[in-house]
Structures are given as C-alpha cells and as structure tokens.
Amino acid sequence: MTVPQPPEPIPGARLLFSLDPSVSHLNHGSYGAVPVVVQRAQQRLRDEMEANPMRFFGPGLVDRITHARRHLAAFLGADPDGTALVGNATTGAAVVLQSLRLRPGDEVLTTDHGYGAVALSVARECARTGAVSRTLPVPLTATDEEIVEIVRAGLRPGRTRLLIVDQLTSPTARLFPAAALVAVAREQGVPVLVDAAHAPGMLPATVASVGADFWVGNLHKWAYAPRGTAALAVAEPWRERIQPLVVSWEQDSGFPTRVEWQATDDYTGWLAAPVGVFTLRSLGVDRVRAHNAALAAYGQRVVGDALGVVPERLPAPGGPAVAMRLVPLPPGVATTLDAARALRSRIAERLAAEVSVAGWNGRGYLRLCGQVYNTPEEYDRLAVRLPALLAQG
Ligand SMILES: Cc1ncc(COP(=O)(O)O)c(C=O)c1O
C-alpha cells in the first residue's frame, strides 16, 4: 500500500499564526493556536478595558456578550437563546452535572474513551450526591453500529440519569456516532451530554443535528477563538434547571446570561471569538477541514510506517473530517499517565515536536493532528527520528 498523498498547502496560512517556527506543532487538538489577527482583536478589547474599566464593565458588556454568543451559536448551528458561553468544555460539563441534582442510586454512564477531567468531575459529583458512575468499555476497533449496540445494552432506564458521550474522543481520536447515540438514549428516556470539545470548526455536524439534551464544545481548539471560549447548548426543557457554578449578579436573568456572567472576569476572549470564526471562514471552512484531515492521515501513516505498524492496524478515525489520528506505540511504551507525560516531554525536548501521548487500556498511543500551519515534512522528520528515541528507552 502506498502512503497517501499529503494535501496541497493552503497558501499563506502558516503566516496567520505566531507559532515558534523551530518547533513542529502537531498537537492542535489540546490547546489550539490563536491566529495573530484574533490575538490583536482581543488585545484591542483589553486596551479598551484598561482605558476605562468602569465603562467597559458597564451595562453594555452583557449586551456585547449576548451579541458574540449569537454570532457563535449561528456558526455552531445552535439555538442562541439556549446556548451559554462558558470558559471551556470542562466547565460546561461541570455546570450540567451540578445542575442535574443527582440523588443516591442515580447513575451517570460514560465510556472508557471519555475525557479524564470530565471523569473526575463525574466522580466528585457522584461522591457529593450518592450517585454512582459506570463506564462502558468500547473496543477501539468497534464499528459505529457496535458502539450504538454497546451503549443501548448499557443503558438502565429509570436509573441512568445521564449518558455522557464524547463526539470525538481525546485519548483515542475516534469519532463516535453522537446523533445515533442520542437517539438510542432518547428512546429509553435517558438524557445525554455530548462532549463535543473538538467539534467546533472541525466537524461539520451542527449542534441541532446532534440533538443532545446538553452539548458542550470548545471554540478555542479548531475554531481559532482565544482560549477560554466554549459553548454550552441546552435543550429547551432543561434550561430552567441549569445553574452557574458561581452565583453572580445576573443570577435572576435566567439561562443563558446567569451562566455566562461570572463576576469580574476577562470577557475579551468571547468578544474576540467571532474574529476566529471569520478567519476560519476566510480560509474556507471546508477547505481547512479537508486539508487538516488529509494531513493528519498522512502523518499517521508515515509515523506508523516508521514504527512498523501495518496500515491495517492504524486506528480508524470513524469519519472523513477527523484531523486527529492515533499511532500505536510499541507494547509497553507510555502505558501509564506518568510514562505518557514523560515521553511527550522527551519528544518535545529532543525532537522539537509537540505531540500528544496517552496510555489507554494498557497501550500507549501518539496522537497527531493536522492544521493549516503544518507541513508534510514535519511528520516526515518525526517519523525519521522517533524510532531512535524510543529505542533509547
Ligand atoms: C473530549 C474532550 N473533552 C473535554 C476537553 C477539555 O477541554 P478544556 O480543557 O478546554 O475544558 C478536551 C480537551 O482536549 C477533550 O478532548
């Protein structure tokens, strides 16, 4: 089998970013990267804030946040009145968990592809309320149909109060059939939180098309927004029940404003976030998606080849737009959190490449992303140098 052709570069796109050129940034998925024009827009807003904090934090600020939220909700295909801006996906998930008013014996159901910090949040909420959490094992090789069947069989109607599904998973870079899982849970009367942290800007599915009770997604990953910009979309019947983590002055304004207003904070990232969406649109959303997915596929293949992974054993992403791919590491390498972190640091220091490394179910994986600022040569270089680094132990 031949290595897939890398995509044509998007001209000038790398110049939009201020990334250190001496490093290969192959992990857009963790913290994103903010285009310079977006950084500038946020800085101008900060200048305005510092010129007169009293005026900036006056009554007009809530209106400006509402305006930014409407813009972002339209981009996400979400109901602007049912969507709150929040700082990040972790916060959005915590808002949902703490608003559910779980009771002893209630169950929160997740899968073993879920995000670690959200799992910790579930554990704490269960410990606080007497609810229990259960994790469904889903094999990395499961097809969409198999995933739906595993979840269907795992639901306990009347007991399962929340199903949490990650649309595109963090440790395994697998696109889950989120809409089908929501439908299955709905048949059994189980509400669903879709953790779509990676969806905005990467995946074409709209919030409305997923149809979840609760949906949370980060705009600061693939939609080029400043960090600290995420959206929590809530279906109509639940909105009244949603409470912010911190009670502040807008508490009586109802959802979404009472969730958004979190006292004195820096709201400039949210106000500048539409510039990130504009930047993505000006490059061409579909073109960026196709480019990033093709580049990630290329990277997976060349690094996989270098590590001796036969192409058939490279984990499949589950859909065409996925711009994050996994490469299995040799058995025994980076199987624990600490070992994965140590390997990530060594790759960063010795190979000048930023990647994600995670241990999942006893196997270590490298996660590679594709983004408009990446070039095929960056993956080629990693592929040439990684085997020797791993051989050093
Ligand atoms: C699936 C998933 N959920 C939640 C998060 C957390 O995002 P944040 O740190 O912005 O809250 C991530 C981050 O990568 C993620 O991949």
The ligand as a Gaussian input file, in Angstrom:
#p B3LYP/6-31G(d) Opt

LIG

0 1
 C      -13.186000      15.263000      24.643000
 C      -12.672000      16.397000      25.463000
 N      -13.417000      16.901000      26.439000
 C      -13.029000      17.935000      27.194000
 C      -11.800000      18.531000      26.963000
 C      -11.379000      19.641000      27.861000
 O      -11.244000      20.848000      27.226000
 P      -10.954000      22.117000      28.122000
 O       -9.612000      21.932000      28.744000
 O      -10.983000      23.267000      27.187000
 O      -12.016000      22.174000      29.142000
 C      -10.967000      18.042000      25.960000
 C       -9.645000      18.653000      25.734000
 O       -8.866000      18.255000      24.929000
 C      -11.421000      16.944000      25.196000
 O      -10.649000      16.419000      24.237000

